[in-house]
Amino acid sequence: MSTSGDSKLKGFGFMFLSSSLMGGIGAFARFIDTSGEFIAFTRSFAGLVCMAALLVIGRKMARLSGTRLSAAIVLSGVFLGLLSSLYVVSTQMTTLANAAFLIYTGPIYSTVLATIFLKEPFTKVTLGSLLSVFLGCLMIIGVINYTSGDGLTFALDLDPQYAAGNLVALASGVAYGLFLFISRYRTDVASDVRATYNFLFASLTIAVILLFRPPDLSSMDAQSWTVLVVAALITGFGAFFFLTLASRILLAAELATISYQETIMATILGIALFSESLTVVQGLGGVLIIAGGMAQVVASRFTRKQPDPVAATPAGAAAEEERATSAPARSESSV
């Protein structure tokens, strides 16, 4: 895995594209008259078909058959399927604000897990970035609000009618965090192969769910089917493919900060397509999200430019090279 500044910048770009495309699923879902699980399955299956086609066209199917499956590869696909399915379902069972807030607890889990188990660095800049984007997320979705009458308020709708939906949304956040964390293993696998397996096991996971919760497709008209296909290609294949690319380059904390950008895209689509208003508090939240993400980008590139006095010596350089070449082997054997 490359650790150069240019590689990091590319990783941030991939994650920005992924989160931007993912931000559109809520808007698409409003025009699709079917269950959340079926929408999620279509997204993952479309990604699987597209990736398989790309491998065939590029004559790279040998990569797929030549890659040893491991728990990390299987589980990353399983968690991808769970987070996609649970999130779409939660938007149908609780408020959009609750669903968005609870799924975005995921990057926090992944950052903590990566710090504990993968020994990834957790710097002051990382902490500040996470706090900034998390606070901004709360402001964007309306958990933190300000009115002239009530002043500054903090509210998460805990109405009993949304209790089940809130639990589903929380579960989607756990799945999201585990996906980001597990994706940090087996970075030796090529991006196209990893993406294909992610889509495969995500599709299989959601298919099992559909066996117990079969969708009612009788109400689907031509518009619903058309929007479903478009949503699957854009928010499924496109978003998850870029996420797979980013997860091979960025650390868990870096993935976490940029992932919150999805809330900005969702807000923009809400304004443009559904005439939803953007309050001053939401605007400030968007600024915090952008600032937190950019702080992580700048800090990451700056630290990469600083020469390591140990690695600069012949012995240090040799040690660094040995660690770099042995890292994939460790990740492959451990998970």
N, C-alpha and C positions, 0 to 999 in steps of 0.2 A: 504494500500500500504506500503510495507516494505521500510524503509529508511536506513537499515544497509549497511555497506561498501560492504559486500558480495553481497547483492541484487543489489547495484549500479554496481558492476563489472559485474554481470550477465546481467544487462540491457545494458551496453556498449558492451558486447559480442554479444547480440542479434542485436543491431543496426549495429555493424560492419558486421555481416553476412548479414543483410538485404541490406545494402548499397553496399556490394560486389556483391551480386546476382543481384541487380538492375542495376549495372554497365554493365551487359552483354546484356541488351535489345538492345542497339544500334548495337552491333555485330550481334545478331540474326536477327534483322530487315533487315539487308543487304541481307539476304538469303530468305526473305519472300516476295513474289510478290503479295501484297494486300494492302488495305488501313490501315492507322495507327489506325483508330477507331476499325476495325475488329481485329487487333492484340491485342489492349487493351482489347476488350471485351473477347477475348479468354483467356487472362491472368486472368482476374477477374473471369470468369466462371469456369475455371479450379480450381482456389482457392476455389470457392464455393462448387464444387463437392467433392474435396478432404477433405475439412473441414466437410462437411455433412457425408462423409464416415467414418471419424475418430470419429465423435460423435455417429454414429450408432454402430460402432465396439466397442467403449468404453461404450456403453449403457448410454450415457449422453444427449440424446435428450431432456430429461426432463428439463435440464438446459436451453435449447433454448426456450422452451415453457413457462418456469417459469420466464423468464427475461422480465421485463417491458420495452417496447420500449419507448424511449424518443427522443427529438430533437437531442441530442448529438450523439446518436447511428445512427440515420438516416443520419444526415449531415456528419458525418465522412465517411460513405460509399459513399455518393454523391460526396464529395470532392476527395475521393480516385479514383473514376471513372473518374472524370474530370481531375485530374492531370495526370493520366495514359494516357487517351485518347489524351488530348491536347499536352502532351509532345511528344508522338510518331508521331502525326500529324505534329508538328512543325519541327521535324527532316527531314520531307519530303518537307517542304516549305521554310526552311531557312538553313543556314549553321549549322553544328553540333556544332561549337563553340558558335554561337549566342544562339542556343537552350539550350545548357548546362548552359551558363552564366545566361540566363534569368530565367530558372526554379530554379536555386539555389539562387535566391533572396528570395525564399520561407521561408527557415529557419530564415532569418532575420525578416520577417513579424511575424512569430510565436513567436519568442523571445520577440519582442516588445509588441505584444498583450498579451502574458502571463505575462509580467512584469506589464502591466497596469491593466488588468482585473483579473488575478489570483494571483497577488501580489507575483509572484515567484521572488526569489532574482536575481539581476543582478549585479554581483561582478566585480571587476577589472580583475580578472582572466577570467571570462566569456567574458568580452569585449575584452581582449587581445586574447583569443582563437578564437573568432569570426572574429576579424580582421586578424589574422594569416591565418585561413583556407580560408577566403574570398580572401585574397591576393594570397594565393597559388592556389586557384581555377582559378583566372584570369590568372595566369602564366601557369597553366596546359593546359587551353583551348586556349592559344595564344593571349588573349586580351592584356596582357603585354608581350612584346617580346624585344629581343635585337639582333641587327645585327651590324657588324663592320662598315657598311656604314652609317646607320641611327641612330645608338646608341639605347637608350631605347625608345621604342614606346608604345603607348596605342591606341588600335584601336578596334572598334566594327563595323562590316560591316553593313553600313546603306544604302546599295544599294536599290533603290526603288523596285527592283524585290523581295526583301526579306522583304518588309514592313509588309505584311500580316502575314508572318511566324513569324516575330519578335513579333507581337502583340499576336499571338497564344501562343508563348513560354512564353511571359510575363504573360498571363492568366494562364498558367500551373504553373508558380511560385506562383501566388496568391492562386491557388487551393491547392498547396503543403503546403504553409504556413498555410492556414485555416485548412487543415487536421491535421497537427501537433498540432495546437492550440486546435481544438475541441477534439482531442484524449486525452487531459488532463482532460476532464470531464468524468464522469461515470467510474472511475477506479475501482469501486466496481464490475463491470461485469467481469466474468471469461474470460481469454484470448481466449480460444477456441470459446466461444460464441460471443465475440466481433469480432473476426476475421471472423466468419461465417456471421454475419450481415454486416460487412464491405464489404465482397465479394458480398453478396446478393444485397445491395443497389448500389454498384459500377457497378455490371452487369446490373441492371435495368436502371441506369443512362446512361450508354453507349448504351444500347439497344434503348433508346429513341433517342439518337443521330443518331444511325444507321437507324432509321425510316426516318430521313430527309436526310441522306447521306448513302444510301445503298451501300455496297461494291460490287465490280466487282470480282467475284471468278473464272471467266472463265480462267484467266491466271495462276491460281494456279496449279503447277505440284506436283508430289509425293514428291519432295525434299522440296518444300515450305510448304506442309502440315506437313511433318515430323518435320521440324525445328520449325514450329509454335507450335506444341504440346509440344516439348521439351522446347521451350522458355516459354510457358505458365506455365509449371510445375516449372521451375527453377526461372525465373524472375517474375512470377506471384505468385503462391502459396507459394513458399519458401520465396521470398523477402518480400511480404506483410504480411505473417504470423509472421515473425521475427520482422517486423516493429511494428505490433500490440503488441507483447510481450514487446518490448522495450518502447513503448509509455505509458505503464502502470507503468513503473518503473522510467524512467528518466524525468527530467524537460525539458521544451521546449528548453532552451539554450543548454542543454547537448545533446539533440537529434540533434540540429542544427550543433554542431561541428563535431560529428561523421558522420553525413550524407554526408559531403563533401568527405569522403573517397571513395565514388563512382567514383569520377573523376580519382582516381589512378587506380582502377580496369579497367575502360574504356581505360585508356592509356596503361595498360599492355596488354589487349586484342588486342588493335590496333597494338601494336608492334609484338605480337606473331602471330596473324592471318592475318594481312594485311600489314606486313612489314613497318608499320609507324615508323618514327624516333622519338626519344625523345631528345629534345634539352637540353642544360645546364639549361636554364631558366625553362623549364618544370620540370626538375629534382629538382631544388631548390623549385619550387612550391609544389612538392610532399613532400619534407622535411617539408615545412611550414604547410601543411595540417596535416601530422602525428604529428608534434610538437604541433600544436594547439589542436588536439584531445586528445593527451596524457596529456597535461597540464590540461585539464578539468577533465580527469579521476583521475589524481593524486590529484588535488585540492579537488575534491569531496570526495575521500576516506580519505584524510587527515583531512578535516573539520569534517567528521563523527566520527573520532577517538577522537576529542577533547570533553571532558565532558562539558555539559551545567550546569553552577553553579546553575541556577534556577531549571532546570529539575532534578538535583541531589537531591533536597530536597523532602520529602514526598509529600508536597503540589504541588511542581512543577511536580513531576512524575505523580501525579493524573491528573493534568491539561493536561499534554502531552498525557496521555492515553485517556482522554475525547476527546481531539481534534482529535486524530488518529481515534477513533471509530466513531466520528460524521462527519468526512470529507466526507466519501462516501455518507452519507445521504444528505449533502449539495449539493454535485455534482449531486446527482440523482434528487433532487427537483428543482435545479436551471436550469438545461438544460435537 
